[in-house]
Amino acid sequence: MVNRMMHWGIRAKLILLFVLIKVIPLLLLALLAWQGFSRLGGALTERTEQMADGVRATVGDLAKVMVDESVKALDRQSRDSLERLTTDTALAVADFLHDRDRDILLAASIEPSAENYRKLIANRTGKLIDPGEWILADDGKRWTPKRPPAAAAIRQTPSNPENKQDFHHRPPEYFGARVDAPLYHEITFVGVDGQEKIKVSATDLLPRDLRNVARRENTYARAERYFAELGRLKPGEIHVSDVIGPYVRSRYYGPVVTPEAAAKAGIPFEPEQEAYAGAENPNGRKFRGIVRWATPVARSGKVIGYVTLALDHAHIMRFTDNLMPTEARYTQIPDASNGNYAFMWDYQDRSIAHPRHQSIIGVDPATGEYEQPWLDTETHEAWKKSGKPLNVFLATAPIFDRQSRDKKPSAEQGKAGIRGLDCRYLGFAPQCHGWNDLTQDGGSGSFVILWSGVWKLTTAATIPYYTGPYGKSRRGFGYVTIGANVDEFHKAATDTRALLDQRVAAHGERMIQAKDDTLALVAERMRNSAWMLTISTASMIAVVIAIAIWLANALTRRVTQLGEGLGRIEAGDLAYRLRKTSDDEMGTLAISINRMADSVQESFKRLEQAKHDAEEANRLKSTFLASMSHELRTPLNGILGFAELLKLDAASEEQRTWAATIHASGKHLLELVNEILDLAKIEAGRMELKPTPTKLAALIEEVADLHRVHAEGKGLRFAHSIDAALPDLIVCDPTRLRQMLNNLVNNAVKFTDSGSITLSATRDHDDLLLAVADTGRGIPREQQETVFEEFRQAENFLTREHGGTGLGLALVKKFVGLMGGQVTVESAPGQGSTFRIRLPLAATQGVG
């Protein structure tokens, strides 16, 4: 602190001294007064805080009891609503399946013919939700519709004020375009020998040729076994198959299929090659399943064949795909990532409808057998050790065996993309056993389970469809399940808790405010008591401070004036001079400073004149060079033309050699003149670029073709490449761009004795990157900067052995600068060189 005060000004030190003398006694008196006030305020604060805490605790306990009871009531109500939704969905599925029974019986009653069958299935269509096209969002972390959803409809308000109490309106439910799709893939008439006689197809999923379906290899995915059951049917009886379709694998399993997720899993990002998963992978391969109905066709009491209908499995999945157990009610695309979704299982507890199609059990189309289901690690290892086929192993394995969240899914199957769900063997999913218990007698119900760190209410309801083989199970066709986060149900109660907490906090604030008001009243009385002491002390302090300031100003004003004058001179006001106000040391100092300012001002004038003379000389030089270059080009062009004629008309080989020498020397001199002319234009500020739309690929090809023969004549490999990401057309000055590339490639060919030369054009973000790489002699690091200077040549690089003016790279650098880019070189002796030109595409592209 003492060291810091040494740097203070005289005025500050004087003011501090006077203030300390008078303020310290006042502070001592104030301290005594405030001690008494603090004791009184502390007692009041303690009493007030005790009262506020008591009130807050009472209100908080009451709020907790109210909210907890509300949560229980809302959970019970939500459970009943979700169970009702599940049961209604299951009944709707059953009604849909019964309608298919009526269709197959109708088909059996009409005369078998292609025309009659075509009329029948042509009138059998259903509405499916088209989720539309989906693309990756800009952040690459989620999928988003290519076409944004339509704006939400305006909510209606009551026209009659008597209806405004809790008036709740929902706009029309819209969750995607509905498209008509055939219910059936095909209708067939099969002879008693198994040979198809008639087939009418509505889609391209199933083969259109007539086959003998008594042989499994002639059925869909080699998996249909229905013909063996047909011989047992009597007229009017119906056979209905299981859900049949090829299993679709997916190596992805997580919230969203993204490039980041693929990289983390160590697999290529190819979503279209993996299973469809709704919003998680909207572009994946979908499960294409069928359910086949069959019944005898009898005439005069004799079975003459069988009619079959192959239902498109998508019409079964539509009952759960777009269903949401939340306030939203429906969704445009299935989404399993948030845990709120519906799905379906068959009578054997196998998944037949799920947002993630890799979860649907399917068959291996190569064998017709069911693909292995997803097993827990323990069961999967036991199967591998048994050495048995999977179907044989599972036939004797216990079902629903000690299912628990503590078990882990088989990582080996997950890596292979096998995740079909068969609840009987899904050891790591205990809810499977719960669903089985709820539906084993054909009933329904729900339970709450902790899954993935979230408490979920999950429901199950039997699908009461008992036609044909499904009559052997009390579960009928199977069951519908719906899962939902419990927190979604009592959100209103938790919001109420938050509101009550806010109000309790607000009441506490009011109590604190009352306490503060009391303390302020006490403080006011204390201030009145000490008012006279404060007034007298303050008056003394004011007088002392005023005297201190007056003395400090008188002593420091002249020093301050000198400092301000020096500041103006330092800031560039060289014409400013200090005013001499006295004959003492301060006056002498002012005269010295004025003399120094005179000397500095004179020096600056001489410097400005020298700069102006140098710029004028440089301008005259550039003008002279440009003029001389123009004057030299005309006779040089004449010399070149005359040399060409001499080569054509020379009488002997020796004369032709002389003419060639004259031509080569003249051409070299003309190139030198052109380079000097370009350099002069740039330095004179008269160089103008002429940007035009240019085909970059053609320009690169032209430069490559120009130098390839020379390179290959020296035994060098010459290659060029163009990045496909570059636009076809760019806007640039093609003459200058070609000149730069020719200079770089010519140098590369000239100074490379063996190896290769590469010319490439690539895109680097928003830049065009042109590179010329060779395997030549290389450039020492200390000479890499000088090669871009005029008339400079690097030792052992640009030597007189190869000729050259030292202007080529200088022009490249200046042209690149005019185009807003930069040129760099990477090189090492004996390892070749790489020259790179970077130009902003924003400045080069404008079309294409």
C-alpha positions, 0 to 999 in steps of 0.5 A: 500500500505504501509503495502504491501511494508513492506513485500518487499525485501531490493533490491526492496525497494532500486530500487523503491526509486531511480526510483521514484526520477528520473522518476517523473520529467520525467513524468511531462515533458511528461505530458505537451507534451502529453497534446498538442498532445491530443488536436491536436489528438482530433480535428483530431479524431472528424473531421475524425469520422464525415466524416466516419459517413457520409459515413457509413450513406449514404451507409447504406441508399442506401443498405436498399433501395436496399435490401427492393426492392429486398425483395419485388421482391423476395416475389412476385416471390416466391408467383407466384412460390408457387401458381403455385406449389399449382395449379399444385399439385391440377391439378395432384390430379384431373388427378389422380381421373379422372383416377379412373373414367376410372377404375370404368367404365372399371370395369363395362364394363367387365363380373363380375367374381372374375378372371376378377376383380382380373386381373383388380386390380392386374395391378393397383398399385402406388408408395408410399414413404417408410420413413423407420424405425425411432428411437430416437436419442441419446439425446432423443430429436428427431427422426432419421432414423435407416439407415442414408441417402445416401451421397449426390451426387457430383454436376456436373460442366460444361465441356465447360467453356462457360457454367460456368456462373450461371451453376446450377446442382441438383443431382437426386432427392431422398427422400426415397425408392419408393414401389409399393402399390395396388391402391385399397383395394378391388373391389366388385360386389353388387346386386341390393338388396345390397348383395355383390356377388363378392369380390376381396381384395388386402389388409387386411384393409377391411373384405373379407366376402360377406356382405349386404352393404345396412346396414351401420353396414356392411360397413367400420367403419360403415360409408359408405352410398353409397348404398342408392345413387346407385339406382339413378345412370344411366348406365355410371354415377359414385358415389364417396364417401367422404374420410372415415376412423376411426379417430386416436387420439393423446395426443401429440401435439408439435414439437417432440414426445419424453420422455421429451414431454410425461413427460411434458404432464403427459402421458406415452411415448407410441408413437406407441399408438398415431397418426402418425405425420411424423418426429414428431412421425414416429412410430404412428398409421396411418389414414387408409382411403378409397374413394369408386367409384361405378357405375351400371353394365348394360346388355341389358339396364338393371342394374344387379348390381353395381361394386365398387372400394375402393381406398387406401387413402394413394395414395391421401396423397402422393401428399402432404406428401413429398412436400416441398415449400423450396429449398429442394423441397421434403422430405423423411417424412412429417414434420409439425414442421418447418411450411413448408408443404402441406396439403389437404381439402375436399369440406366441408373444412375438413382436408383429408391429413396432416402430423399429422394424428390426424388432419385428420377428421375421424369417430368413428367406433363404431357408424359410425358418424364423430368424433367431430372436434377440437373446440375453447374453446368458441364453445366447452363450448357452445356445452356442455351447449346445451346438444345436440348431436354434429352433431345437435349442429353444424348443426345450429352453424355459420361457420367461426364465428369470427375466430381469433388467439386470440381464444384458442383451447379447452384444454379438447379436446386436453387432450383427443387427439381430434384434427381433423381439420374442417375449418368451426369450427376451431375458432382459425385459421383465415387462414381457412376463407382465404382459403374458400374465395380463393376457393369458386369460384373454383379458387386459390390464396394466402395471408400472415398471422402471425402464431405461431410468424412467417409470413407465405405465405399460398396458396390454389388451388381448385382440379377441380374434379367434378364427381358425388356428387363433381359436386355440389360444385365449389370446386370440390373434395376440395383444396390443401394448402401449407404454407411456412415461408416468410423469406425463400423466400427472404433469398438471399436479407437478405444475401445481406443486411448482406454482404453490412453491412459487406462492410460498416463496412469494409469501416468504418474500413479503415477510422478509419485506416486513422485517426490512421495513421494521429495521428501516424504522429503527434505523431512522430513529437512530439517525435522528438521534445522531443527526447533530453529530453527523452534521457538525462532523460533515461540515468540518470534513467539507471545509477540510476537503475544499481547502485540500482540493484548492491547495492541490489544484494550485500546486499541480495545475502547472504540471498538468498543463505541461502533461497535456501539452506533451500529450497533444504533441505525442498524438500528432499535433506537431504545431502545438506549442506550450505557453510560457507563464513564468520565468522559473524552472517550469518556464525553462521546461516549456521552452525546451519542450517547444524546441524539441517539437520544432525539431520533430516537426521538421523531421516529419516534413523531410520524411513525407517529402522522401516518401512522395519522391520514392512513390513518384520514381516507382510510378515513372519506372512502371510507366517506362517499363510498360511503354518499353514493353509495348515498343519491344513486342512489335519488333519481337513479333516480327522477328518471331514471324521471320524466324518461322519463315526461315525455318520453313524455307531454310536450304539446309539443316544448319540454317533450320537450326539457326532459325530455330535458335532465333525463334526460341530466343525471341520467344523467350525474350517475348515472354520476358517482355510480357512478364515485365509488362504485367508486373508494370501494370500491377505496380502502376495499378492499371492491371484489371481482371476480366472475370467471365464464366469459365469451365474449370475442368476444360481449363485444367485439361488445357493446361495439363495437355500443354505440358504433358508432352514435355513432361513425358518427354523427360520420362516423368509421370504427369497426372491431373485431377478435379474434385467432383464437389467443385461447380462446373462453371466458376467466374474468374479471369481465365487468362490470368488463371491459365497464366498462373497454372502454366508458370507453376507447371512449367517450373515443375517440369523444368526442375524435376528430373525423375518421378511425377508431377500432379496438377489438382483442383479441389474444394476446401469448404468455400475455397478453390484449392489449386495445387501443383506437386512435383518430386523434383529437387526441392527448395531450402526453407530459408529461400522459400519466401524469396522465390516469390520476389521479383528477379529473385531465384533460389540457389540450386532451384531456379538456376541459369542452368534452366533459364528463367527471369525470376518473374513467374512466381512473383506474377503468380503471387500478385495475380492471386492477391488481386483475386483475393487469395493466397499462394503457398509453397511446401518443400524440402531439398530432395523431396520435391515441392508443392505450390498451392493457390487458394481462391475464395469460391465466393469470389470465383463462382457465380454460376453453375 
